[in-house]
């Protein structure tokens, strides 16, 4: 039985209607180097899925393949029920508008203010008057917890935490249903990272977002994620709740979630794992 068939067989019927992103048997290789080898996974509506794996395991490759940046050699990606390989240009545009992306390190345009950065998706997909775009940008700035005066600042004038929030505001510019977060807490101090995790959970709850989060942050996995998928050997080797991760006997999963660093965490009553 393939990984895709196993996932389909194990998933309760009630969950099948809630899939917003379905990846089936994805393979990606660069020359002779196989990065993803028949990988399959799902994201359910309204959940925060943490995606984790060793450095170089292919987490970013999978994300870039889903976004259409990296070409896959095999497999199917269905977004909101639409096969991306057969989608028309109009369908792809509508799907793009239903998704938001926060790239690692923020990836803000340095020559644009925060307000102008947030307006980039609006200019690309919508035809709105400037005053309305200004108003919408200010709403997004407030939504992510930035002060109003951040609107006219340039990325070089922002702290690392403010850059992350500004990039998140841009990801939310079109009121997406699905948001991709690539290492959203990297480079942040523990307090800033915890506050960002809280913000993501709050936005999920208030806006009904579905969140795909690539992360190495154990705190994020413990406190923000409803479910976790672990990438190894080109496939999802374990997926489930944090309790499923703690119960796994896979060597890498065991080392990552139950190793010396993990034992320092005192979350959800787990002071010793």
VEXLUMMAR-333969 format. One record per residue: residue number from 1; residue in three letters; x, y, z of N, C-alpha, C, O in turn. Coordinates in steps of 0.2 Angstrom, whole numbers, plus 5000, padded with zeros to 4 digits. Example, Ala and Ser with C-alpha at 12.3 -4.5 7.8 and 13.67 -1.06 7.14 Angstrom:
<sites>
- num_residuo_n_u_n_v_n_w_ca_u_ca_v_ca_w_c_u_c_v_c_w_o_u_o_v_o_w
- 1_ala_5066_4972_5039_5062_4978_5039_5066_4984_5039_5071_4983_5042 $
- 2_ser_5064_4989_5035_5068_4995_5036_5064_5000_5039_5067_5006_5040 $
</sites>
This chain:
<sites>
- num_residuo_n_u_n_v_n_w_ca_u_ca_v_ca_w_c_u_c_v_c_w_o_u_o_v_o_w
- 1_unk_5004_4994_5000_5000_5000_5000_5004_5006_5000_5009_5007_5004 $
- 2_unk_5003_5011_4996_5007_5017_4995_5005_5021_5001_5000_5020_5005 $
- 3_unk_5010_5027_5002_5008_5031_5008_5002_5035_5007_4998_5036_5012 $
- 4_unk_5000_5037_5001_4994_5040_4999_4988_5036_5001_4983_5038_5004 $
- 5_unk_4988_5029_4999_4983_5025_5000_4982_5023_5008_4976_5023_5010 $
- 6_unk_4988_5023_5011_4987_5022_5019_4984_5028_5022_4980_5027_5027 $
- 7_unk_4986_5034_5020_4983_5040_5023_4975_5040_5022_4972_5042_5026 $
- 8_unk_4973_5039_5016_4966_5039_5014_4962_5033_5018_4957_5035_5020 $
- 9_unk_4965_5028_5019_4962_5022_5023_4961_5024_5030_4956_5022_5033 $
- 10_unk_4966_5027_5033_4966_5028_5040_4962_5034_5042_4961_5035_5048 $
- 11_unk_4961_5039_5038_4957_5045_5039_4950_5044_5040_4947_5041_5036 $
- 12_unk_4947_5046_5046_4940_5045_5047_4936_5049_5042_4938_5054_5039 $
- 13_unk_4930_5047_5040_4926_5050_5035_4924_5057_5037_4924_5061_5032 $
- 14_unk_4923_5059_5043_4922_5066_5045_4927_5070_5043_4926_5076_5042 $
- 15_unk_4933_5068_5043_4939_5072_5041_4940_5073_5034_4943_5078_5032 $
- 16_unk_4937_5069_5029_4939_5069_5022_4936_5075_5019_4939_5078_5014 $
- 17_unk_4930_5078_5022_4927_5084_5019_4931_5090_5021_4929_5096_5018 $
- 18_unk_4936_5090_5025_4939_5096_5028_4946_5097_5025_4950_5101_5028 $
- 19_unk_4948_5093_5020_4954_5094_5017_4955_5100_5013_4951_5101_5008 $
- 20_unk_4959_5105_5014_4960_5111_5010_4966_5110_5005_4967_5113_5000 $
- 21_unk_4971_5106_5007_4977_5105_5003_4979_5097_5004_4980_5094_5009 $
- 22_unk_4979_5094_4998_4980_5087_4997_4986_5086_4993_4986_5088_4987 $
- 23_unk_4992_5083_4996_4998_5081_4992_4998_5074_4991_4998_5070_4996 $
- 24_unk_4999_5071_4985_4999_5064_4984_5005_5062_4980_5005_5064_4974 $
- 25_unk_5009_5057_4983_5014_5054_4979_5019_5059_4976_5021_5058_4970 $
- 26_unk_5021_5064_4979_5025_5069_4976_5032_5067_4976_5035_5065_4981 $
- 27_unk_5035_5068_4970_5043_5066_4970_5046_5072_4966_5044_5075_4961 $
- 28_unk_5052_5074_4969_5056_5080_4967_5063_5077_4967_5065_5075_4973 $
- 29_unk_5067_5078_4962_5074_5077_4962_5078_5082_4958_5075_5085_4954 $
- 30_unk_5084_5083_4960_5088_5087_4957_5094_5083_4954_5099_5082_4958 $
- 31_unk_5094_5082_4948_5099_5077_4945_5098_5070_4948_5092_5068_4948 $
- 32_unk_5103_5067_4951_5102_5061_4954_5100_5061_4961_5099_5056_4964 $
- 33_unk_5100_5067_4964_5098_5068_4971_5090_5068_4972_5087_5073_4970 $
- 34_unk_5088_5063_4975_5080_5063_4976_5079_5066_4983_5082_5064_4988 $
- 35_unk_5075_5071_4983_5073_5075_4989_5067_5073_4992_5066_5071_4998 $
- 36_unk_5061_5072_4987_5055_5070_4989_5053_5064_4985_5054_5063_4979 $
- 37_unk_5051_5058_4989_5051_5052_4986_5044_5049_4987_5043_5045_4992 $
- 38_unk_5039_5051_4983_5032_5048_4984_5029_5051_4991_5025_5047_4994 $
- 39_unk_5030_5057_4992_5027_5060_4998_5020_5062_4998_5017_5064_4993 $
- 40_unk_5016_5060_5003_5009_5062_5003_5007_5065_5010_5010_5063_5015 $
- 41_unk_5003_5070_5010_5000_5073_5016_4994_5077_5015_4993_5078_5009 $
- 42_unk_4991_5079_5020_4985_5083_5020_4985_5088_5025_4988_5088_5030 $
- 43_unk_4981_5094_5023_4980_5099_5028_4973_5100_5029_4969_5101_5024 $
- 44_unk_4970_5100_5035_4963_5100_5036_4961_5108_5038_4965_5111_5041 $
- 45_unk_4955_5109_5036_4953_5116_5037_4953_5118_5044_4950_5114_5049 $
- 46_unk_4956_5124_5046_4956_5127_5052_4961_5124_5057_4962_5126_5063 $
- 47_unk_4966_5120_5055_4971_5117_5059_4977_5121_5058_4978_5124_5053 $
- 48_unk_4982_5121_5063_4989_5123_5062_4993_5117_5062_4994_5113_5066 $
- 49_unk_4996_5116_5056_5000_5110_5055_5007_5112_5055_5009_5116_5051 $
- 50_unk_5011_5109_5059_5018_5110_5060_5022_5105_5056_5021_5099_5056 $
- 51_unk_5026_5108_5051_5030_5103_5047_5037_5103_5049_5040_5109_5049 $
- 52_unk_5040_5098_5051_5047_5098_5053_5051_5092_5050_5048_5087_5048 $
- 53_unk_5057_5093_5051_5062_5088_5048_5069_5090_5049_5070_5096_5050 $
- 54_unk_5074_5086_5048_5081_5088_5048_5083_5093_5043_5079_5093_5038 $
- 55_unk_5088_5097_5044_5090_5101_5039_5092_5098_5033_5096_5093_5033 $
- 56_unk_5090_5100_5027_5091_5097_5021_5086_5091_5019_5088_5088_5014 $
- 57_unk_5081_5090_5023_5077_5085_5022_5072_5086_5017_5069_5081_5014 $
- 58_unk_5071_5092_5015_5066_5094_5009_5060_5098_5011_5055_5099_5007 $
- 59_unk_5060_5101_5017_5054_5105_5019_5053_5111_5015_5047_5112_5013 $
- 60_unk_5058_5114_5013_5057_5120_5009_5056_5118_5002_5052_5122_4998 $
- 61_unk_5059_5112_5000_5057_5110_4993_5050_5108_4992_5047_5110_4987 $
- 62_unk_5047_5105_4997_5040_5103_4997_5036_5110_4997_5031_5110_4993 $
- 63_unk_5037_5115_5001_5034_5121_5001_5034_5124_4994_5029_5127_4992 $
- 64_unk_5040_5125_4991_5041_5128_4985_5037_5124_4979_5035_5127_4975 $
- 65_unk_5037_5117_4980_5033_5113_4975_5026_5115_4976_5022_5115_4971 $
- 66_unk_5023_5115_4982_5016_5117_4983_5014_5124_4980_5009_5125_4977 $
- 67_unk_5019_5129_4981_5018_5135_4978_5019_5136_4971_5018_5141_4968 $
- 68_unk_5022_5131_4968_5023_5131_4960_5030_5134_4959_5031_5135_4953 $
- 69_unk_5034_5135_4964_5041_5138_4962_5046_5133_4960_5050_5134_4956 $
- 70_unk_5045_5127_4963_5050_5121_4961_5045_5116_4957_5040_5114_4960 $
- 71_unk_5048_5113_4952_5045_5109_4948_5045_5102_4951_5051_5099_4953 $
- 72_unk_5040_5098_4951_5039_5091_4953_5040_5086_4947_5038_5088_4942 $
- 73_unk_5042_5080_4949_5043_5075_4943_5037_5071_4943_5035_5068_4938 $
- 74_unk_5033_5070_4949_5028_5066_4949_5023_5068_4955_5025_5071_4959 $
- 75_unk_5017_5065_4955_5012_5067_4960_5007_5072_4958_5007_5075_4953 $
- 76_unk_5003_5073_4963_4997_5077_4962_4996_5082_4968_4997_5080_4974 $
- 77_unk_4995_5088_4967_4993_5093_4972_4987_5096_4971_4985_5099_4966 $
- 78_unk_4982_5095_4976_4975_5098_4975_4974_5103_4980_4975_5102_4986 $
- 79_unk_4973_5109_4978_4972_5115_4983_4964_5117_4983_4962_5119_4977 $
- 80_unk_4961_5116_4988_4954_5118_4989_4950_5113_4983_4945_5116_4980 $
- 81_unk_4952_5107_4982_4949_5103_4978_4951_5103_4971_4949_5099_4966 $
- 82_unk_4955_5108_4969_4957_5109_4962_4964_5106_4961_4969_5108_4964 $
- 83_unk_4965_5102_4956_4971_5099_4954_4975_5105_4951_4974_5108_4945 $
- 84_unk_4981_5107_4953_4985_5112_4951_4988_5111_4944_4990_5116_4940 $
- 85_unk_4989_5104_4942_4992_5103_4936_4987_5104_4930_4989_5106_4924 $
- 86_unk_4980_5104_4932_4975_5105_4926_4971_5111_4927_4967_5113_4923 $
- 87_unk_4973_5115_4932_4969_5122_4934_4971_5127_4928_4976_5127_4925 $
- 88_unk_4965_5130_4926_4966_5136_4921_4969_5142_4924_4970_5142_4930 $
- 89_unk_4971_5146_4920_4975_5152_4923_4970_5156_4928_4972_5159_4933 $
- 90_unk_4964_5156_4926_4959_5160_4930_4958_5156_4937_4957_5159_4942 $
- 91_unk_4958_5149_4937_4957_5146_4943_4964_5147_4947_4963_5147_4953 $
- 92_unk_4969_5147_4944_4976_5148_4948_4976_5155_4951_4978_5155_4957 $
- 93_unk_4973_5160_4948_4973_5166_4951_4968_5166_4957_4970_5169_4962 $
- 94_unk_4962_5163_4956_4958_5163_4962_4961_5159_4968_4960_5161_4973 $
- 95_unk_4964_5154_4966_4968_5150_4971_4973_5154_4975_4974_5154_4981 $
- 96_unk_4977_5158_4971_4982_5162_4974_4979_5167_4979_4982_5168_4984 $
- 97_unk_4973_5170_4977_4970_5175_4981_4968_5171_4988_4966_5175_4993 $
- 98_unk_4967_5165_4988_4964_5162_4994_4970_5159_4998_4969_5156_5004 $
- 99_unk_4976_5161_4996_4982_5159_5000_4987_5165_5002_4987_5170_4998 $
- 100_unk_4990_5165_5007_4995_5170_5009_5002_5166_5011_5001_5160_5013 $
- 101_unk_5007_5169_5010_5014_5166_5011_5018_5171_5015_5019_5177_5013 $
- 102_unk_5021_5169_5021_5026_5172_5024_5033_5169_5023_5034_5163_5026 $
- 103_unk_5037_5172_5019_5043_5168_5018_5048_5169_5023_5048_5174_5027 $
- 104_unk_5053_5165_5024_5058_5165_5029_5062_5172_5029_5063_5174_5023 $
- 105_unk_5063_5175_5034_5066_5181_5035_5062_5187_5033_5064_5193_5032 $
- 106_unk_5055_5186_5031_5051_5191_5029_5050_5193_5022_5045_5193_5019 $
- 107_unk_5056_5193_5019_5056_5195_5012_5052_5201_5010_5049_5201_5004 $
- 108_unk_5053_5206_5014_5050_5212_5012_5054_5216_5007_5060_5215_5007 $
- 109_unk_5050_5220_5003_5054_5224_4998_5057_5230_5002_5054_5234_5005 $
- 110_unk_5064_5231_5001_5067_5236_5005_5066_5243_5003_5066_5247_5007 $
- 111_unk_5064_5244_4997_5063_5250_4994_5056_5253_4995_5054_5258_4994 $
- 112_unk_5051_5248_4998_5044_5250_5000_5043_5251_5007_5046_5247_5011 $
- 113_unk_5039_5255_5009_5037_5256_5016_5033_5249_5018_5031_5245_5014 $
- 114_unk_5031_5249_5024_5027_5243_5027_5020_5243_5023_5018_5238_5021 $
- 115_unk_5017_5249_5023_5011_5250_5020_5011_5248_5013_5007_5245_5010 $
- 116_unk_5016_5250_5009_5017_5248_5002_5018_5241_5001_5016_5238_4996 $
- 117_unk_5022_5238_5006_5023_5231_5005_5017_5227_5006_5015_5222_5002 $
- 118_unk_5012_5229_5010_5006_5226_5012_5001_5226_5005_4997_5222_5004 $
- 119_unk_5002_5232_5002_4998_5233_4996_5000_5230_4990_4996_5230_4985 $
- 120_unk_5006_5226_4990_5008_5223_4984_5003_5218_4981_5002_5218_4975 $
- 121_unk_5001_5213_4986_4996_5208_4983_4989_5212_4981_4986_5210_4976 $
- 122_unk_4987_5217_4984_4981_5221_4982_4982_5224_4975_4978_5223_4971 $
- 123_unk_4988_5226_4974_4989_5229_4967_4990_5224_4962_4988_5225_4956 $
- 124_unk_4992_5218_4964_4993_5213_4959_4986_5209_4957_4985_5207_4951 $
- 125_unk_4982_5209_4962_4976_5205_4961_4969_5209_4961_4964_5207_4958 $
- 126_unk_4969_5215_4963_4963_5219_4964_4964_5226_4961_4970_5228_4959 $
- 127_unk_4958_5229_4959_4958_5235_4956_4955_5240_4961_4949_5241_4961 $
- 128_unk_4959_5243_4966_4956_5247_4971_4959_5254_4971_4964_5255_4969 $
- 129_unk_4955_5259_4973_4957_5266_4974_4962_5266_4979_4962_5262_4984 $
- 130_unk_4967_5270_4979_4973_5271_4983_4970_5272_4991_4973_5269_4995 $
- 131_unk_4965_5277_4992_4963_5278_4999_4961_5271_5002_4962_5270_5008 $
- 132_unk_4957_5267_4998_4955_5261_5001_4960_5256_5003_4960_5253_5008 $
- 133_unk_4965_5256_4998_4971_5252_5000_4975_5254_5006_4977_5250_5010 $
- 134_unk_4975_5261_5007_4979_5263_5013_4975_5261_5019_4978_5259_5024 $
- 135_unk_4968_5262_5019_4964_5260_5024_4965_5252_5026_4965_5250_5032 $
- 136_unk_4965_5248_5021_4965_5241_5022_4972_5239_5025_4973_5235_5029 $
- 137_unk_4977_5243_5022_4984_5241_5025_4985_5243_5032_4988_5239_5036 $
- 138_unk_4982_5248_5034_4982_5250_5041_4978_5245_5045_4980_5244_5051 $
- 139_unk_4972_5242_5043_4969_5237_5046_4973_5231_5047_4973_5228_5053 $
- 140_unk_4977_5229_5042_4981_5223_5043_4987_5225_5048_4989_5220_5052 $
- 141_unk_4989_5231_5048_4995_5233_5052_4992_5232_5060_4996_5229_5064 $
- 142_unk_4986_5234_5061_4983_5234_5067_4982_5226_5069_4983_5224_5075 $
- 143_unk_4980_5223_5064_4978_5216_5065_4984_5211_5068_4983_5207_5072 $
- 144_unk_4990_5213_5065_4996_5209_5068_4999_5212_5073_5005_5210_5075 $
- 145_unk_4997_5217_5076_4999_5220_5082_5005_5225_5082_5009_5226_5086 $
- 146_unk_5005_5228_5076_5010_5234_5074_5007_5240_5076_5001_5241_5075 $
- 147_unk_5011_5245_5078_5009_5252_5079_5007_5255_5072_5010_5254_5067 $
- 148_unk_5002_5260_5072_5000_5263_5066_5006_5267_5063_5006_5267_5057 $
- 149_unk_5011_5269_5067_5016_5273_5063_5021_5269_5060_5026_5271_5056 $
- 150_unk_5020_5262_5060_5025_5257_5057_5023_5258_5049_5027_5255_5045 $
- 151_unk_5017_5260_5048_5015_5260_5041_5020_5263_5036_5021_5261_5030 $
- 152_unk_5023_5269_5038_5027_5273_5034_5034_5272_5035_5039_5275_5032 $
- 153_unk_5036_5267_5039_5043_5265_5040_5045_5260_5034_5041_5256_5032 $
- 154_unk_5052_5260_5033_5055_5255_5029_5057_5249_5033_5059_5250_5039 $
- 155_unk_5058_5243_5029_5061_5237_5033_5067_5238_5037_5068_5235_5042 $
- 156_unk_5071_5242_5034_5078_5244_5038_5077_5247_5045_5081_5247_5049 $
- 157_unk_5071_5250_5045_5069_5254_5052_5066_5249_5057_5064_5252_5062 $
- 158_unk_5065_5243_5055_5061_5239_5059_5065_5234_5063_5070_5232_5061 $
- 159_unk_5063_5232_5069_5066_5226_5072_5064_5219_5069_5060_5219_5065 $
- 160_unk_5068_5214_5071_5066_5208_5068_5059_5205_5069_5056_5203_5064 $
- 161_unk_5057_5207_5075_5050_5205_5077_5045_5209_5072_5040_5206_5070 $
- 162_unk_5046_5215_5072_5042_5219_5068_5042_5217_5060_5037_5218_5057 $
- 163_unk_5048_5215_5058_5048_5213_5051_5044_5207_5050_5040_5206_5045 $
- 164_unk_5044_5202_5055_5040_5196_5054_5032_5198_5054_5028_5195_5050 $
- 165_unk_5030_5203_5058_5023_5205_5059_5021_5208_5052_5016_5207_5050 $
- 166_unk_5026_5212_5050_5024_5216_5043_5023_5211_5038_5019_5212_5034 $
- 167_unk_5028_5206_5038_5027_5201_5032_5021_5197_5033_5018_5195_5028 $
- 168_unk_5019_5196_5039_5012_5192_5041_5006_5196_5038_5002_5194_5035 $
- 169_unk_5007_5203_5040_5002_5207_5037_5001_5207_5030_4995_5207_5027 $
- 170_unk_5007_5207_5026_5006_5206_5019_5003_5200_5017_4999_5199_5012 $
- 171_unk_5005_5194_5020_5002_5188_5019_4995_5188_5020_4991_5184_5017 $
- 172_unk_4992_5192_5024_4985_5192_5026_4981_5198_5021_4975_5199_5022 $
- 173_unk_4985_5201_5017_4982_5207_5013_4976_5205_5010_4971_5209_5009 $
- 174_unk_4975_5199_5007_4969_5197_5003_4964_5193_5007_4960_5190_5004 $
- 175_unk_4965_5193_5014_4960_5189_5018_4960_5182_5016_4955_5179_5014 $
- 176_unk_4966_5178_5016_4967_5172_5013_4963_5167_5018_4962_5168_5024 $
- 177_unk_4962_5161_5015_4960_5155_5020_4965_5151_5022_4965_5148_5027 $
- 178_unk_4971_5150_5018_4976_5146_5020_4983_5150_5020_4984_5154_5015 $
- 179_unk_4987_5150_5025_4993_5153_5026_4999_5149_5026_4998_5144_5031 $
- 180_unk_5004_5150_5022_5010_5146_5023_5015_5150_5027_5016_5156_5025 $
- 181_unk_5018_5148_5032_5023_5151_5036_5029_5147_5036_5030_5142_5038 $
- 182_unk_5035_5150_5033_5041_5147_5033_5046_5150_5038_5048_5155_5038 $
- 183_unk_5047_5145_5043_5051_5147_5049_5049_5154_5052_5054_5158_5052 $
- 184_unk_5043_5155_5054_5041_5162_5056_5044_5164_5062_5044_5170_5063 $
- 185_unk_5047_5160_5066_5050_5162_5073_5058_5162_5073_5061_5164_5078 $
- 186_unk_5060_5160_5067_5068_5160_5067_5071_5167_5067_5068_5172_5065 $
- 187_unk_5076_5168_5071_5079_5174_5072_5076_5178_5078_5078_5184_5080 $
- 188_unk_5070_5176_5081_5067_5180_5086_5069_5177_5093_5071_5171_5094 $
- 189_unk_5069_5182_5098_5071_5180_5105_5065_5176_5107_5060_5176_5104 $
- 190_unk_5066_5172_5113_5061_5168_5115_5054_5171_5117_5049_5168_5115 $
- 191_unk_5054_5177_5119_5048_5181_5121_5045_5183_5114_5039_5182_5114 $
- 192_unk_5049_5186_5110_5046_5187_5103_5043_5181_5099_5038_5182_5096 $
- 193_unk_5046_5176_5100_5044_5170_5097_5037_5167_5100_5033_5165_5096 $
- 194_unk_5037_5168_5106_5031_5165_5110_5025_5170_5108_5019_5168_5107 $
- 195_unk_5026_5177_5108_5021_5181_5106_5019_5180_5099_5013_5181_5097 $
- 196_unk_5023_5178_5094_5021_5177_5087_5017_5171_5087_5012_5171_5083 $
- 197_unk_5019_5166_5091_5015_5160_5091_5008_5161_5093_5003_5159_5090 $
- 198_unk_5007_5165_5098_5001_5167_5101_4997_5171_5096_4991_5170_5095 $
- 199_unk_5000_5175_5092_4997_5179_5087_4994_5174_5081_4988_5175_5079 $
- 200_unk_4998_5170_5079_4996_5165_5074_4990_5161_5077_4985_5160_5073 $
- 201_unk_4990_5159_5083_4984_5155_5085_4978_5160_5086_4972_5158_5084 $
- 202_unk_4979_5166_5088_4973_5171_5088_4970_5172_5082_4964_5172_5081 $
- 203_unk_4975_5173_5077_4972_5174_5070_4968_5168_5067_4963_5169_5063 $
- 204_unk_4971_5162_5068_4968_5156_5066_4961_5156_5069_4956_5154_5065 $
- 205_unk_4960_5157_5075_4954_5157_5079_4949_5162_5076_4943_5161_5076 $
- 206_unk_4951_5169_5075_4947_5174_5074_4945_5174_5066_4940_5177_5064 $
- 207_unk_4950_5172_5062_4949_5173_5055_4947_5166_5051_4946_5166_5046 $
- 208_unk_4947_5161_5055_4946_5154_5053_4951_5152_5048_4950_5148_5043 $
- 209_unk_4958_5154_5049_4963_5152_5045_4965_5145_5045_4964_5141_5050 $
- 210_unk_4968_5142_5040_4971_5136_5040_4979_5137_5039_4981_5141_5035 $
- 211_unk_4983_5135_5044_4990_5137_5044_4995_5131_5042_4995_5126_5046 $
- 212_unk_4999_5132_5038_5005_5127_5036_5011_5130_5038_5013_5135_5035 $
- 213_unk_5014_5127_5044_5020_5131_5047_5026_5126_5047_5026_5121_5050 $
- 214_unk_5031_5128_5043_5037_5125_5043_5041_5128_5048_5042_5134_5049 $
- 215_unk_5044_5124_5053_5047_5126_5059_5052_5121_5062_5051_5115_5061 $
- 216_unk_5057_5124_5065_5062_5120_5069_5060_5121_5077_5064_5119_5081 $
- 217_unk_5056_5126_5078_5055_5129_5085_5050_5124_5089_5045_5123_5088 $
- 218_unk_5054_5120_5094_5050_5116_5098_5044_5119_5102_5039_5116_5103 $
- 219_unk_5045_5125_5104_5040_5129_5108_5034_5129_5103_5028_5128_5105 $
- 220_unk_5035_5131_5097_5029_5132_5092_5026_5125_5091_5020_5125_5091 $
- 221_unk_5029_5120_5091_5026_5113_5089_5022_5111_5095_5017_5108_5095 $
- 222_unk_5025_5113_5101_5021_5111_5107_5015_5115_5109_5010_5113_5111 $
- 223_unk_5016_5122_5107_5010_5127_5110_5006_5129_5104_5000_5131_5106 $
- 224_unk_5008_5129_5098_5004_5132_5093_5001_5127_5088_4995_5128_5085 $
- 225_unk_5004_5121_5087_5002_5117_5082_4997_5112_5084_4998_5109_5090 $
- 226_unk_4991_5111_5080_4986_5105_5082_4989_5099_5080_4987_5094_5083 $
- 227_unk_4993_5099_5074_4995_5092_5072_5002_5094_5069_5004_5099_5067 $
- 228_unk_5006_5088_5069_5013_5089_5066_5015_5083_5061_5012_5078_5062 $
- 229_unk_5018_5085_5056_5020_5080_5051_5028_5081_5051_5031_5086_5050 $
- 230_unk_5031_5075_5051_5038_5074_5051_5041_5072_5044_5039_5066_5042 $
- 231_unk_5045_5075_5041_5048_5073_5035_5055_5070_5036_5059_5072_5039 $
- 232_unk_5056_5064_5033_5062_5060_5033_5062_5055_5027_5057_5052_5026 $
- 233_unk_5068_5054_5024_5069_5050_5019_5064_5051_5013_5062_5046_5010 $
- 234_unk_5063_5057_5012_5058_5059_5006_5051_5058_5007_5047_5060_5003 $
- 235_unk_5049_5056_5013_5042_5055_5015_5040_5058_5021_5044_5060_5025 $
- 236_unk_5033_5058_5023_5031_5060_5029_5031_5053_5033_5028_5048_5032 $
- 237_unk_5036_5053_5038_5037_5047_5042_5032_5046_5048_5031_5040_5050 $
- 238_unk_5030_5052_5051_5026_5052_5057_5022_5058_5056_5024_5063_5054 $
- 239_unk_5015_5057_5058_5011_5063_5058_5006_5062_5064_5003_5056_5065 $
- 240_unk_5004_5067_5067_4999_5067_5072_5000_5072_5077_5003_5078_5076 $
- 241_unk_4997_5072_5083_4997_5077_5088_5004_5076_5092_5008_5072_5090 $
- 242_unk_5005_5081_5096_5012_5081_5100_5012_5075_5104_5018_5072_5105 $
- 243_unk_5007_5072_5106_5007_5066_5110_5009_5060_5106_5013_5056_5108 $
- 244_unk_5007_5060_5099_5009_5055_5095_5017_5056_5094_5020_5051_5093 $
- 245_unk_5020_5062_5093_5027_5063_5092_5031_5060_5098_5036_5057_5098 $
- 246_unk_5028_5061_5104_5031_5059_5110_5031_5052_5111_5036_5049_5114 $
- 247_unk_5026_5048_5108_5026_5041_5109_5029_5038_5103_5030_5031_5103 $
- 248_unk_5032_5041_5098_5035_5038_5092_5042_5035_5094_5045_5038_5098 $
- 249_unk_5043_5029_5091_5049_5026_5092_5054_5027_5086_5060_5024_5086 $
- 250_unk_5052_5031_5081_5057_5033_5076_5063_5036_5079_5062_5041_5083 $
- 251_unk_5069_5035_5077_5075_5037_5080_5076_5045_5080_5077_5048_5085 $
- 252_unk_5074_5048_5074_5075_5055_5073_5069_5058_5077_5071_5063_5081 $
- 253_unk_5063_5056_5077_5058_5059_5081_5059_5059_5088_5058_5063_5092 $
- 254_unk_5061_5053_5090_5063_5052_5097_5068_5057_5100_5068_5060_5105 $
- 255_unk_5073_5057_5096_5079_5062_5098_5077_5069_5098_5079_5073_5102 $
- 256_unk_5072_5071_5093_5070_5078_5092_5065_5080_5098_5066_5085_5101 $
- 257_unk_5060_5076_5099_5055_5078_5104_5056_5075_5111_5053_5078_5116 $
- 258_unk_5061_5071_5112_5062_5068_5118_5070_5069_5120_5072_5065_5125 $
- 259_unk_5074_5072_5117_5081_5073_5118_5082_5078_5124_5077_5080_5127 $
- 260_unk_5088_5080_5125_5090_5084_5130_5087_5091_5130_5085_5094_5135 $
- 261_unk_5087_5094_5124_5084_5101_5123_5076_5100_5125_5073_5105_5128 $
- 262_unk_5073_5095_5122_5066_5094_5124_5064_5094_5131_5059_5096_5133 $
- 263_unk_5069_5091_5135_5067_5090_5142_5068_5096_5146_5065_5096_5152 $
- 264_unk_5070_5101_5143_5070_5108_5146_5063_5111_5146_5062_5116_5150 $
- 265_unk_5059_5109_5142_5052_5112_5141_5048_5110_5147_5048_5104_5149 $
- 266_unk_5044_5114_5149_5039_5113_5154_5032_5115_5152_5029_5120_5155 $
- 267_unk_5030_5112_5147_5024_5114_5143_5018_5108_5144_5020_5103_5144 $
- 268_unk_5012_5111_5145_5007_5106_5146_5008_5101_5151_5006_5095_5151 $
- 269_unk_5012_5103_5157_5013_5098_5162_5019_5093_5161_5019_5089_5165 $
- 270_unk_5022_5094_5155_5028_5090_5154_5034_5093_5156_5038_5095_5151 $
- 271_unk_5036_5092_5162_5043_5094_5164_5048_5089_5163_5054_5091_5162 $
- 272_unk_5046_5083_5162_5051_5078_5161_5048_5073_5156_5042_5071_5157 $
- 273_unk_5052_5072_5150_5049_5068_5145_5053_5061_5145_5051_5057_5141 $
</sites>
